[in-house]
Amino acid sequence: MKPNWALKRDPEQHPVRFLAAVWQQRMTANFRGTGRPLAPKELGQLKSLRKALGDLTRDVVEWMIDPVNWWHFCQQVRAESGSRRAPDYPHVGYLLAHHEIGVKIMRCRLRNSSQARDFVRRVDQIRYEQMKTLSLVLAEGIPKLLANIQKAKTLTDIQRVFIEIVDESAAA
């Protein structure tokens, strides 16, 4: 039987505590002892990050808590947002605020990696579902467009259909 403290870090039953443990372990390993316990506010931010990213959260957290990856992430956030400030060390609130940029950077850097193929596939599947839902809303019951949406099986296909729908709307 597992001790009580171990059960509270189970990824299925207590995902936020599990993510907090991953965060602390990685911070200690990669930033030499800066892996302090997370404050209640940071635990809430981890919970919000998990709500925003779903199953991708652990992958994003593990990837971000690497000094090189964190630096690249901060540089990209600065470039896209115009902000001059970024934390020197990984910060849950900063990652939460800019998680979309983080996922975009990860996908770009990992797309040719055989080890991270599953992550890229999951990101593409999420984007496909979002794009398909948006396309269905914009198609407004037009049979030709609905048929094209149903034919689209990949992210690239649904992006082409989306562009077609937007072009037709702009022309009208």
N, C-alpha and C positions, 0 to 999 in steps of 0.2 A: 504494500500500500504506500502511495506517495505521501510525503509530509504535506501539511496544510499549505505552507508557503509555496510549494511546487505547483499545487493545483491552481493557485491564483495567477500563475504565469502561463497557463495553458493557452495556446493560440486560438483555440476554438471557443473556450468558455470565457476567457478574460483577454481579449485581443489587445486592449490598450495597455494593460500591464505587461503583456508579452512584448509589445512594441517598445515600451519604456525600458524593459530589460535589454532588448537588442540595442537600443539607442545608447544606453549607459555602457554596455560592453564594448561597442564600437568606438565610442568616445574615449574610453580608457585605453583601448588598444592603439588607436590612431592619433590621439592628441595628448598622449602622455599624462594621464591622470586627471584630465578635465572632465571625467565621467561622473560628475556629481549626481545625486538623486534629483529627479525632475520635480519641479514645484507643481502644486495643484493646477495652476494656470497652464503650464506646459502639458500636463496630462490631458487637460481639456482640449488643447490645441492638437495633440496627437489624435484624440478622438475625432476632431473635426477633419483632420487630414485623412484618417481612415474612412470617414464618411465620404469625402471627396474622391479618394482614389480607390477605395474598395480593396480588392485582392492585390492590387499593385503596391500597396503601402509598404509592405516589408521590403520589397525589392528596391523601392525608391529610398527608403531610410538607409538600408545597407549600402547602397551605391553613393548616396550623398555624404555619408560620414567617412569620407576618404579625403584627405587634404587636397589632392589634385582635382578631384571631381567637385568638391565644394568651391574651390577657387574658380574653376570654369563656370560653375553655376552662378556664382556672384558676379562674374564679369558679364555674363549674358543678361542677367537681371539688370545690371547697370546700363548696358547698351539698349535694352528694350524699354526700360522705364525712365531712363534719364536720371535715376537716383545716383548720388555720389557715395552714399553710405551702404556698407554691407558688413555684417559681423565677420570677425576674423575666424571664429569657430562656428560650426553648425549650430543653428538656433531653430527650434521647432516652429516658432511664430513666423520667422522669415521664410522657412520652407513652406509653411501653410499658405502664406500670402502669395507665394510665387510658384506653387506646385506645378502649374501648367507648363511653365518654362522648364522646370526640372524634368518633367516627363518628356518634353520635346527634346531636350539635350540628351537624355539617356537613350531615347529611341534612335537619335541620330548617331550617337557614338557606338551603340551596341548593335546596329542593324546588320553589320557584317560579321558579328561574333557568333560562332557556333554555340557557345555556352549560353548566350542570352537570347537565343532564337525564340524561346518560349515567351519571354517578356515582350519582345517586339510583336509577336503574334497576338498576344493578349491586348496590347495597346491598339493594334490595328483592328481587332474585333470590336473593341469598345467604340472606336471612331466610326467604324462601319455602321454599327447599330445607331449611333447618334445621327450620322449623316442620312441613313435610311429613314429614320423617324422624321427628320426635318424635311426631307424630300417628299415624303408622303403628305405632310401638312401643306407644303407649297404646291403640290400637284393639283390640289383642289378638285379631285374626282375626275380629272381628264383621263379617259381610258388609255390613250397612247402613252402618256407619261407614267401612268400606273403600271402598264405592261413593261416599260423600260426599267422601272424600279424593281419589279419582280425578277427581271432577267439579270440584274446586277448582283453578282455573287462575291465580288472582291471589293476592297476599299477603293481601288482605282476605278473600277466600273461604276460604283455608286457616286464617286466624285464627278465622273464624266456626266452622269445623268443629272446630278445637281447643277452642274454648269449649264447644261441644256435647259433645265427648268428656269434658271435665273435669266438666261439669255432670252428665252421666250417671254418671260415676264417683262423684261426691259424693252423688248420690241413692241409689246402690246400697249 
